[in-house]
């Protein structure tokens, strides 16, 4: 193994995830300590911590290419893992690493550039006769051109950032009079998020399923896929829950879509882990959407049903090793579901709710995997994403996975910030979600409410409030309640005894 020390150019749960695999492979890791999170959990998992707390730059260190390359050189890191987000899909960052003889644990700069630019990716897909939604071949330069393109394609259309991802720089337009406004909004959002205002337009497919295929490629040109993930539960075009495999695919469709995913990867000489994303309509027709040239947030569900450590594969591929699997070796066993537990106010449209995590309880059952960079006392800062933890469960089939997901969610307790937990508890009990008959429009069209409150939760909340009231406000020594005694803990009994005073 020529890779001996990896700089993790990221933070939070993905930094810990990479560090755990690196430790298993006997590879050292370097973490970057920031002034925003000087006591972050991920720092304790690293072999070396670079103190960047004195940095007064306006650019966050995880977006500062020169700074990160300098840290790698200063700490003796021979490689960099970008994780996801930040600079993970920045071709210039990958190129800068290679120029300084630092191995970039990801695809080539050329592949990142070609697949990261959606208009170039569309041209490559068209050349390969890969099915896509009807759209314009190049970027749209102004509102007048956008109007002509939309009229030719036919409404509804969707405006997308050419360099985008994660739902940013994306707007749906259903009628001509909204086009000018949406074009300006999408373009400005794209410029702010990706430093590139370029957008393109394609036909909007109503109520599809969002299906993505995990691929792996090595530097010798071997490419395989590891099956699909379904990511149709979304808000604001951003994923909330993922599962693998998808109940919408049979073996024939899986093979067909997987073949196309491999074809796209090979067209750009792709190596490392990557994801090819499709939209699947109600008639079983699929359309290439984009390729993500990085590890995905939802990669654990694929790891669970295949038994393959994707971070390990990324490191081995970067090290020059050939894939140890062929397509015939890949078997999908069981079912996995991932819930992204975020610090968000569901009732306020999933708005971020930063703050301090006062208490945190996460399940540790054998069927549960939790990926997190948070512990009690940690602060969810507004500077970064709102993720608290990824709760991943495995079942023998979808029904079993859903039952276990319910149990696991009910064991999670987080105090200090509002979270997406009530939403997930509602979701796994929703008949349409349980049936598998849902689309990307599920949240907007199929929900009467965004949250679930059980009688148990209400009882527990009442008891905790009563307990806190007694401890903080009543000093009468005649109140002598043993909170460890199960009978004394009854909220009804507590209420009766308090009413005596």
HELIX and SHEET records of a PDB file:
HELIX    1   1 UNK A   12  UNK A   24  1                                  13    
HELIX    2   2 UNK A   41  UNK A   45  5                                   5    
HELIX    3   3 UNK A   61  UNK A   63  5                                   3    
HELIX    4   4 UNK A   65  UNK A   75  1                                  11    
HELIX    5   5 UNK A   91  UNK A   99  1                                   9    
HELIX    6   6 UNK A  109  UNK A  116  1                                   8    
HELIX    7   7 UNK A  118  UNK A  127  1                                  10    
HELIX    8   8 UNK A  143  UNK A  153  1                                  11    
HELIX    9   9 UNK A  176  UNK A  178  5                                   3    
HELIX   10  10 UNK A  179  UNK A  194  1                                  16    
HELIX   11  11 UNK A  251  UNK A  267  1                                  17    
HELIX   12  12 UNK A  299  UNK A  306  1                                   8    
HELIX   13  13 UNK A  310  UNK A  318  1                                   9    
HELIX   14  14 UNK A  327  UNK A  329  5                                   3    
HELIX   15  15 UNK A  346  UNK A  348  5                                   3    
HELIX   16  16 UNK A  398  UNK A  410  1                                  13    
HELIX   17  17 UNK A  421  UNK A  427  1                                   7    
HELIX   18  18 UNK A  431  UNK A  435  1                                   5    
HELIX   19  19 UNK A  442  UNK A  446  1                                   5    
HELIX   20  20 UNK A  455  UNK A  473  1                                  19    
HELIX   21  21 UNK A  491  UNK A  498  1                                   8    
SHEET    1   A 5 UNK A  48  UNK A  51  0                                        
SHEET    2   A 5 UNK A  28  UNK A  33  1                                        
SHEET    3   A 5 UNK A   5  UNK A   8  1                                        
SHEET    4   A 5 UNK A  79  UNK A  81  1                                        
SHEET    5   A 5 UNK A 103  UNK A 104  1                                        
SHEET    1   B 3 UNK A 170  UNK A 173  0                                        
SHEET    2   B 3 UNK A 157  UNK A 161 -1                                        
SHEET    3   B 3 UNK A 199  UNK A 203 -1                                        
SHEET    1   C 8 UNK A 286  UNK A 292  0                                        
SHEET    2   C 8 UNK A 272  UNK A 280 -1                                        
SHEET    3   C 8 UNK A 209  UNK A 217 -1                                        
SHEET    4   C 8 UNK A 223  UNK A 235 -1                                        
SHEET    5   C 8 UNK A 238  UNK A 244 -1                                        
SHEET    6   C 8 UNK A 335  UNK A 342 -1                                        
SHEET    7   C 8 UNK A 387  UNK A 395 -1                                        
SHEET    8   C 8 UNK A 368  UNK A 372 -1                                        
SHEET    1   D 2 UNK A 344  UNK A 345  0                                        
SHEET    2   D 2 UNK A 351  UNK A 352 -1                                        
SHEET    1   E 2 UNK A 355  UNK A 356  0                                        
SHEET    2   E 2 UNK A 379  UNK A 380 -1                                        
SHEET    1   F 2 UNK A 359  UNK A 361  0                                        
SHEET    2   F 2 UNK A 413  UNK A 415 -1                                        
END                                                                             
